[in-house]
Amino acid sequence: MKNSLRIPYDRVVMAAPVTIPYARYSIESAQWWIGRALGALVAQAGIKASDIDGLCVSSFTMGPDSGIGLTQHFGLCVRWLDTIPLGGASAIAALRRAARAVQAHDADIVACVAGDTNHVDSFRQTLENFSRFNRDAVYPYGAGGANASFALIARNYMRSFGVTREDLGRIAVSQRANALRNPNALMKAPLTIEQYLAARPISDPIHLFDCVMPCAGAEAFLVMRDETAASLGLPAARLLSTIERHNAFADDPMQVRGGWAMDVEELYAVAGIKPDDLDIVQTYDDYPVITMMQFEDLGFCKKGEGAEFVRQHDLTIDGDFPHNTSGGQLSVGQAGAAGAYLGLVEGLRQVLGTAGPTQVKDASLGLASGFGMINYDRGLASGAAIFAGPSR
């Protein structure tokens, strides 16, 4: 039986998008980065730390702490708390849970924050302890990370739908062009399609510029009701719709679609819009092939038409389909779980008109997505959110 449309997020808003600029390596702890983000939230919103009565946190490197430990670290006393270990889907999941909490008055102001450090050995330790599947079936064979698994996904996807490396390169090159306008992006050099195609292979067909660069950093935002934002004089974006799905299409031998495809009609129906109405789109981009998959699964084109969609659209800030306007993880960097937040935080800035050099003209309606928790043949977690700025 098909589920009926879910209860809308009436009067739920997001405010104070925060980025703590990334560093390639850091000797600081994840807690240090998360604390910087919480401090920036308080400063930007003009509130006291004691006004935060809900906390949702995601991190790969804050162990042995979880959200409860951070309350004492940072002197918070909250009545709603969550720790979300969903990798690239963490921001959407945090937003969904925080939105229902403030809607139900279980909390008034929820801080959603993700942050990770990147010591010299952090990435190896994260890979080694990522999951039981990774520990037993991938890491012992020398496949130290997601590259080999995504190579299998990419090769199957490219073969199934006639996608070329040049098609995927258009995504990476466009995002690099956007990143050159973002002062916080770690990738500062222009990237041409010729350079993309000539880059050294990592795990064919994955080459150097298909991969994100691990780094340290943090991202955060606040969730509250609209009357709370109004009382604070705080510009806020309205939450219109969200979806979340885990272990979707488990019978597919190899992933060619994600959980978005199961719920995409409801995503737009609850928001009361169509894909063409969106001004900006921020997809989770651990690899270009996953972005192309989302163009299809999020309703911008049909399955198998992603390559043609990329060929026909300009994905840069000033183009006809502004996409990953910060430069995305491919050119900004992947600060662990904060990578899940990068697109949503940038999307909030866009619809609030505060994106500065990456601002899309007249952007008022946005979509951000999440994707994470790769096992051998697929990512298990996916989600998306649609939100509108005050001018819409």
N, C-alpha and C positions, 0 to 999 in steps of 0.2 A: 504494500500500500504506500502510495506516495505521500510524503509528509506535507502538511499544509504550511503556508508561509509563516515564518517565525515572527515573534513579536518585534516590532520596530524598536530602534534605539532612540525613542523620543527624548529630546532635550539633553542628550549626552554629547559632550564636546571634548575636543583635545586642544591643548594649549602648550606653550613654552617648549617648542622643539629645541633640543640641545645636542650639540656635538662637541666632544672634547677632542681637539685635533690629534690625529693619529701619529704614532712614531713607529718606525720600522722595528726597532727593538727597544725594550724598556727594562730597567732594573727594578721598577716599582711593581707592586702587587696588583692583582685585579681589584682588590678592595680599594686601593688608592685611586684607580681610574673610575670606579663606580662612585666613590665618595666625591670626586671632582664633579661628576655629572649631577649628583644630588645637590651639591652646592650651587651649581649653575642653574638648576631648576628653581631653587629658592630665590636666587638673585633675580632671575628673569621674570618670575611671576610676582615678585614683590611680597612674598609671604615669609612666614617663619617656618623653620623645620618642624615645629610642633603642629603646624597646620596640616601637614601630611599625615593622614590617618589610614592610608593604604599603601602597600609596597608590593611591587611585582618585579622580580629580578631574574636575569638569565646570564650565565657565564660558564665557560668551560674550565677556567683556571682559578676560580675563587675557593676551590676545595681546600680544606674540609668544610668550609662554611657553606651555608645556604642562606636564604633570605632571613631566617630567624636570627642567625648570628650577626647579620649586618645591622639589625635593629639596635643591638647594643653597641656595636662599633660606632654607629653614627648618631646615637642618642635619640632614636626614633621610638615613639610609642604608638603603635598602629592597631587598629581593630579589624584589619583585613590584610592578609598576607598570602603570597604565592611565590613559589620558585618554579620556573618553567624550563625544563631541559629539552627543548625541541629544536635546537640549532637554528637553522634559517627560517623556521616557521614561528620562532619565539615571539617576535613583535606582534604578529597578528593574533596569536593566542593570548598574549598579555592584554592587548587592547580589548579583545572580546570579553575576557574575564573581568577586567577592570570596569568596562562599560556596564556590565550587568550589576556589579557591586554598587556603583554610584547610582544607577537607576533604581535599585532596591533600597537605597539609603543605608546600605551596609558600610559605606564609606562616603566621604565628601570629596576628598582630593587624593587620588591614587597616583603615586610616582611609578612609572614604568621605565625601567632602566636595564641596560645590558652593557657589560664591559669585560674586557679581557686584557691581560698583559701578554707580552711576547718576549720571554727570556730566550736565551740562545737555545735552550732545550725544551721550551714550552710546547712547541708543535709536535715534537716526537712523543712527548708524554701524553698529549691529547690524543694522538693517533693510537698509541698503544692501549689506551683505556677508553676509547670511544664507545665501544659496545662489545658485548660478548661475542657476537658474530665476527667483528673485526679482529678481536683478540685470538679467536680460534681458527678462523678460516681465511683471513687476508694477511694480517700483519706477519705471521710466521713465514710466509712465502716471499717476503721482501716487498710487497706492494704497500709501501708505507704511506698510505693516504688514499684520497678519493680518485686520483688521476686514472688509475687502471680501471676502476669500475666505471667511471664516466667515459672512458675510452670505448668500452664495450657498448654502453648506451648510445654514445655518439655514432659509432660505426653502424650499429643496427638502424638507428634513426636515419642516418644519411643514405644508407642503402635502401631503406623502405620507401623514402619519399623523394629521392633524387636530389638531395641537398649536397652542395659542394662546400669545400673549405672556404671558398671565396664568399659564399652566402653567409656563412657564420662570421667571417671576417668583417663583413659590413657592420655587424653589431658591435664588435670590439673597437673598430676604427671610429665609429660614431661616438661611442662612449668616451674614448680618449679625447676626441674633440671637445666634448662637454667638460671633461675633467680639467682641461687647460684653462677653463674659466672659473674653476673652483680652487681657491687658495689652499684648501685643506687636503687636496688630492696628493697622494704620494707620487703618482706618475706625472712627471712634468714635461716629458718630451713628446712631441707629436708622433703619431703612428700612422703610417700609410698602409694601404692594402698590400703593397709589395713587401713591406717589412713583415707584416702579419704572415703572409704566405711563405716567406723565406725563413721564418723563425725555426729554431731547432726543435725537433720532436721531443716530447716528454713521454707520452704513451700513445702512439699513433692511433687515431687521428688527432689527439690532443697535442697541440704545440704550445710554445712558451706563452703566447699572448691569449691563449684560451684559459689560462690559469690565474686565479687570484693570488695576491701576495699576502701571506700572514703578517700581521702587525699588531700593535697595541692601540687601544682607544676605547671610547665609550659613547653611547647615544642614549637619549632619554626624552620623555615627554610626560605631560600630566593629563589625566582623565578626570573629568568632573561634570556636574550638571551645568546647564547654561546659566541658571541664576547665580551659581557660585562664581562663574567666570565674569558675569556682569557686575557682581558686587566687588570684584577685584579690579574692574576696568581692564580685563585681560582679553585681547583678541583671541578668538577660538574658532576652530573648524568643527562643523557638525558631522557626526558619524551617521552615515546613511544606511550602510549595509555591510555585513561581513559573511564569510564562509570559512569553514575549516573541515578538513577531511584527512584521515590517516589510513594507511595501507589500502589505498584505492586500487581497483582493477588488479587484484592480486593474481588473477588467472592469466594476465598478459605474460608471455614468456620472458619478455624484456620490456622495460618501461618505454612507452612511446607517448604516454599521456599521464597527467597527474590528477590529483583529486579535484582540482578546479573544474574539470570537465563534468563531474557529477553534479555540481551545485551552481554552475555558472548562470543558469536561467533564473534561479532564485536570487542570486547576487544582484542582478540588475532589476528584477521585479520588485524586490523590497526597496531598493533605492529609487525606483520610479524613473529610471533612465535607460538609455541604450548605449552600447559601446562607443558609438560615434559621438556621443555627447561629451565624452571625457576630454579635458584639456591637457592633462599630463598623465603618463603611465610610468610607474616605477616597479619593474619586475625584479625578483631575486635572481641574481646573475652569477652564480658560482662558476658557470661555464656558459658560453654563448648558446649551445644547443638547448639548454634548459630555458633560456629566454625565448628562443624560437618556439619551443614547445608551448610556452605560456601564451604567446601571441595567438596560437590556435585554440588552446583550452580556455582562454579568457574571452573568446568570442570575437576577436578582431579579424579572423579568417577561419576557414574550415581546416580540419585535420589534413595534413599533407600540403597545405598551401602556404606554410610559413616562409619558405624560401622566396616565393613570388611576392609575398607581402613585404619582405625586407627589401627586395629589389625595387619595389614600386614606391617606397616611402623614405623620407628623410627623417632619421631618428634623432637629429641634433636639436639643440635648444630652440633654434630658429626655424626648424623644419616643420613639416606638416603633421608629424607624429612625434612630439617631444617625449623622449623616453630616457629613463635613468639620467636625469639632467645633472646630477652631481658628478657623473662619470661612473657611478656604480662601483661595485666591489672590484671589477676588472681593472679599474684605473685609480680608484681612491685607495683601495686596500681592503683586506678582510680582517677586521679587528675581532676575531672570534665570534661570539654570539652577538656582538654589536653589529655585525654584518647583516643580521636579520632586521635591524632597526634602521639601517642606512636609508633605504628607499622610503620608508614610512615617514621618517623625520624630514627628509628632503621634500617629500610630497606635502607635508603639513606646511613647510616654509613656502612652498609654491602657492598654495591656495590662500595663505595668509598674506601673500605679497611681500615676504621678508627674505626671499632667496638671494637677494643681492645680485652678484654677477652671473648667476645661473638662472635668474628669473625668466620664466616664460611670460610673455605679454598677456595680460588679462586672464591668467589661469585662475579658475575658481572651482573646478571640479576635478578630483583626482582619484586614481586607483593605485594601491600598493599591494604587492603580493609577497608571499613567503614560501619557502621550500627547504626541506632539510631532512637530516637523519638518514644518510645514504647507507644502505646495505649493499650487498654484492651487485644486485641487478636493478635497483630502484631507490629513489628517495621516498621515505614513508610518510612524511608530513607535508601538508600544503594548506594554504589559506590565502585570503585576499580581503581587502577592505576598500570601500568607496566612501569618500568624505568631501565636504563642500566648505568653501570659505565663507566669510561673513557677507561677501558681495553677492552671493547666489541665493 
